[in-house]
Amino acid sequence: MSTLPTDPNKRLAAIGGGLLIVSAFLPWATIDVLETSMSSNGLTGIGYSAPLTGCVALWMVYFREWRPYEAKVTAAAGGISLVSLGIIYTSLENVFAVGQPANHVSVSPEIGLYVAALAGGLVTLGGYRGLQAFGSGSTAVSSDTATPSPPTTATSSSQSAQTSPSTGSTATDQPVGATSTSGPETVTASPQSGPPTNDTTSGQGHSSPEPSATQSDAR
């Protein structure tokens, strides 16, 4: 608690809370009754709200984890202090001159009241800005964690025919008798016409035709 927080919003709330406590010991009003003048500090009646709200602000800043709830409580504490100071300022006689003759008393505000108003504004601003910072941070996280839409796949007509990486050839349907190219070799398939030809080849070569059995005996 000896050092100020690094967060700017917490720093505003801490400074405001400390000033609220200090302002309670400063003169808040000067009361003139006939020929007598006296001063009064914030530790009178509703003036106790200033140091109390200051303690709440310091507690939220130094002894609690700074989250949206703590920021909201801090802003509410600063707002309560401002409302109470407004009531005090508009009815000084009813706060500081209780029991004094109304026709012979006059009350004027002093510096302590203004310091308390400034401190309450700092506490309110720090809590409000802290709450806004938490709101903007959650929005950014939700936008970052949003599920991205799947990318659209563009199909090109020029890529409709796919080439096999293993053979490097393009396979197409061909009718019987057409030339099919697969790799480096070319195979020509043609239908057979007519009856098959029987080759009677022996291992000893071709034999001469046999002489006719109806040769004449005349020589």
Secondary structure by P-SEA (a helix, b strand, c coil): cccccccaaaaaaaaaaaaaaaaaacccbbbbcccbbbbbcccccccaaaaaaaaaaaaacccccccaaaaaaaaaaaaaaaaaaaaaaaccccccccccccccbbbbbcaaaaaaaaaaaaaaaaaaaaaaaaaaaaaaaaaaacccccbbbbbbccccccccccccbbbbbbccccccccccbbbbbbbbcccbbbbbccccccccccccccccccc
